Amino acid sequence: MRVKPLFFFLLVNFCLLLSLADASSLSKVFEKVNPAVVVILTKERGYASLQSGQAVTFGKGGLGSGIVVSKDGLVMTAAHVVQVADAVMVRFMDGSMVGAKVVGSATQADVALLQLNQVPDNLAVAELGNSDNVKIGDEIFVIGAPYGVDHTLTVGYMSGRRHPEVVCNSLLPIEFLQTDAAINKGNSGGPMFSMDGKVIGIVSHILSHSGGSEGLGFAASINTAKNLLLEQGSAWTGLEAYLVSGPLAKALNLPQDAGLLIQRVADDSPGHRLGLRPGVIPVEIGGKHLLLGGDIVLEVKGVTVSAELEHTCQIRQKVVGINHGNLEMKVLRAGKLLNLPTFEEGATLEAN
């Protein structure tokens, strides 16, 4: 009868020792990979509410996280962190800061690639893993800057694998890894690690009623990020656009069923150099906050904008050429049709 208490005592102590060993192991892995994690700081234009019928512009700062993936200064982050940023700064663990430019972005997977303007000495680089090897139920951890608190570690499990319902045939399927690890504003773009310290995902977004972490976080799998950013070489446009169709398209006097309403354009981006103009008048339509007054793209290199997936995929392929300066667009600007790029009266290669 005395064997059972002794057995349970030994079992409890064994489990405690395992727990302490795991904590010690995670601490060592954290110390190893943490220097490769960075904070992303952005500056972009924003718009205040209407005053006397005019939009008031102001500077807006953004915050995210990232991970250094190469010795020559490539950094992965989330596309929504840098897509329309006018300026990007990368802050390292020692507090030093370096400017960076966006060199690739795949908004459908919410991943982007930065190139540091200057590569620091002894730059720490993370090891990229194979996200296909991670199984549901495996423990993972995330490092980032939630609400600006640098290099915060959170731990959880891989809860599931999620794929978008529709994907262009020309692209490999996009995969998001679901986790219950705490993820908050500022974690976006940060790395998700396997317990051996390899990057398996780039943090994207959360599902939340409160606005804070509720155990439903998502990261683009690192295999998706590698394919779109390093192998296929996704183009960065520097644009944020909203597809208008149906009654709204008619209200905006579009000569066709749909168009891309330009919302914001990043300074010195390909979209900016092409001459696209952003919206300037903030409105709310059907619960959606939009900026009116900017260009409405009707055609991209001969492909008409529509709500059809086939046309959307064709346009996505055409946009790859924007970084090489050989992209043409037809836009509706102030009620007039215009072909870009052009030097016709009232239009230049610089957006106003």
N, C-alpha and C positions, 0 to 999 in steps of 0.2 A: 504493500500500500504506500510505502514511502518512495517508491520509484517514480510515481507519476509527478509529485511536486518537484522532485529533483529534475526530472525531464523537462518540465515546463520552465523551470528556472534557467536551465541551460539553454533552452530554445529562445527565451526572451533575451538573454544576454548575447546569444549568437546573432539574433536579428539586430540588436542594438549596435553590435560591432560592425555588422554589414552596413548599417545606416551611416555610422561614423566614417567608415571607409569610403562609401559613396560620396559623402559630403567633402571629404578630403580630396578625393579624385576630381570632383567637379571644380573645387577651388583651384587646383593645379591647372586644369584645362582652361578655366576662365583667365587665369594669369597669363597663359600662353597666347590665347587668341585675342584678348581685349585690346592690345595695342593696334590691331588692324581695324578696329571699329572706329568710325569717325562720326562727327556731328555735321549735318548739312545746314547751312544758313543761307537763306535766299532773300532777295529784295525784288519786289515786283509792284507794278501799279495796281491800285485798287480804286474803288469808287464809293463815295459816300452817298447818302440819300439825296434826292432832288432838293435843290434850294432855288427858288424863283425859276423853276423850270429848267435848270442847268445841272449837269452832273459835276460834282466836285472831286477832282482826282487827289490822291494822297499816296505816299509811299507805304508799302505794307511789307513786313518781314515774315518770312516763313521759316519753319523748323522741321528737320527730319534727321534721319540717321543714314549711315552708309557703311560699306565695307570695302577695303582696299583689296583688289584682286590681281594686281600685277606689279612687278618691280618698276615698270615704266610709268606708273601713276594712274592706272585705271581704277575707278571706283564705281561700284554698283549701288543703286539706290532705287527708290520708287519713282515712277514717271510723274505721278501727281505732285510730288515734292518740287520738281524742277522744270516741268513742261513749259510754263510761261514765265520763268524767272528771268528778270533783266540782269541779275548778277548772282553768282554762286560763290560761296566761300566754304572751305572745308576746314574744320577744326579738329586737331589731333588730341590725343590723350594728354600731352604735355602742355596744352593750351595754345600751341602755335597754330597759325592760320595761313592757308594758301588758297588763292583764287583757282577756279576751275571753270571749264566750259562743258556744255552738254554735247556729246558726240554721237549719241544714239538714244532712241526712245521707242518703246513699244507700248503704247497706251492701253491696248487691248489686254495686255498681261500686267500692266502697271509696273514695268521695270525700265530703268534708264541707266545709261553709262556716261560717266564723267571722265574728263582728262584733266589732271592737275596741271596748272600753268607752270609750276616748279615742283620737281620731285625732291623731297627732303632726303637727307642722308639717312641711311639705315632704316628705310621705309619698311614697316612691318606689313606683310602680305598674308592674307588668309588662304587656307587650302580649300578648294572647291570639291565637294563630295559628289556622290551619285544619288540623287533623290529617289531613284527607283529602288534603292536598297533599303529605304526606310519603310517600316511597316506600321500600320495602325496599332497603337498601344505602346510604341517605342517612346522613351523619354527624350525630350528635346529641351533646349534652352535658347533664350533670345537675349541679345544685348542691344541697348539703344538708349535714347534720351527722352523718355516719357516726360512731357511737360518741361523739357529742358534740363532734366536731372541726368547729367552725363553718365554713360557707362553703367547703366542699371541692368542687373541680371534678373531675369524671371525664368522660372522653370515650369514645364508642363508636359503634356503628352501629345503625340500626333493623333488627332481625333478622327481624321478622315481625309479622303482625296476628292477634290471637286473639279469638274470640267465645265466650261461654259456650254450652254445648250447649242450654240451655233458658232462655228469657226470656219474661216475661209479655207478652202481646199488647198490653197498654196502654202499654208502654214501647218506646222506640226501642232497637234492638239495642245492647248494651253492648260496647264494644271496648277491648281492651288492646293496647298497643304493646310488643313484645318488644325487648330490647336486650342487648348484651354489655357495656355500660358498667358499671363497678364500682358495685354498690349494696349497702349494708350496713345493719345496725340503726342507726336514726337518720335514714336517708335517706327513710324513709316519709313521704309527703305533700309531698315536695319537688318542684320543677318539672323537667320534661324540656324542653329547648330545641332548636329547630332552630338551624342555624348562623348564622342572621340574628338570633337573639336573641328569637324569639317562643316563647311557651309552647305546647307541643304535647301535653303529658301531665302527669299527677300520679302520682308514683311510688307503687306499691302494695306489691309483694312480690317475693320471689325464690324460685327453686327451688334447693335446695342440700342436699347430703348432709353437708357440714361445718358448716353454719350461717353460713358466710361467703359472699362473692360467688364464684360459679363461672361467671359469664357468662350466666346465665339470669335476667334481671330483667324486671319488667313494670310498666307505668304505664297507668292509665286514660287513654284519649285525651281531649284537651281538649274535643273536640266532645261526647263523652259527658258530661263534667263540666259543661259549659255548659248542656246540655239538662236534666240532672237537677237541678242546683242553682240555675241562674239563670232558666231558662225554665219548667220544670215546678214548681219549688219543693218539693223533697223535704222531708218532715217529719223532725225529730229526735225520737226517743222517749226517748233516754237509757237504753235497755235493752239487755242482752245476754241472749239466750234460746237454749235448746237444744230442738230438736224431739224429743220422746220418743214412741215408737210400739212396737208389737209386744210382746215379752216384758217390756221395761222399763216400758211403760205399764201392763201388768197388775200388775207388781211394785209399782208406785206407787199401785195401786188406782184408776186412772182409770176413770170411768164411760163412757168412749168409747175409740176406737182410738188417738187421739193427742192430744197437748197440748204447749204451749210451757212448758218448765221455766225459770222466771226465774232467771238466774244473778246478774246485778248490775244495780243501778239507780243512776244518777248523781244526786247531790244536786240538788235544785231543778230537776229535769228534768220534762217532761210525765208520764213514767211514775211518777216519785216523787210528783207532785201528784195523780195518779190514785189512788194508794194501793197500788201494787204493792210486794210485799215480796221482797227478794232472798234467794238461798240463803245458808245460814250453815254448813253441814256439808260439808267437803270429802271427797269419796270418789273412788275410781277404779273404774270399771265397764267391763270389756272394753277396758282400755287408755286409756279416755277419762276425763279429770279433770273432775269435775262438782261443783257445789254443790247439795246437797239442803236441804230445809227451807223453801224459798221458795214463792211462789205458782206454780200451774200453770194457765196460761190455756187455757180450753176453748172459749170463743166470743169473737169480736170483732164487736160490733155485729150480732149475729144470725147471723154466719157461723161454722160449726163448724170448729175447727182439725182438720186432717187432713194426711196425707202426700201428698195429691193436689195436683199443681201448680195446678189450677184454683182450689182453695180458698185456696192460698197467695197467689195473685195477687189474689184478692178481698180477703183480709185486708190485703194490702199497700196496696190502694187505700183501705180503710177507715181505716188508720192515719194517713193524711194529716190526718184531723180531730182528731188528738190535741192539736195545738197550739192548737186553738180550743175545747178543753174539752168537746166534744160526743161523746166516744168512750165507749162502754160495753163492759165485759168481764164474762164469767162466769169465775170462777176457783175452783180447788180449793185451799183453805187449811186445813192441819191436819185433813184429812179431811172438811171441810165445804164445801158449795157457797156461793159468795158472789158477789153482783153489785156491780161497781165502776162509778162511784163510789157510796159509801154511807156513812151515818153510823150504821149499825147497831152494836150493842154489839161491841166488839173491833176495830172498823175505823174509820179516819179517812182524811182526804184526805192525810195525811202518812205515809209508810212508816216503820216502826220499824227 
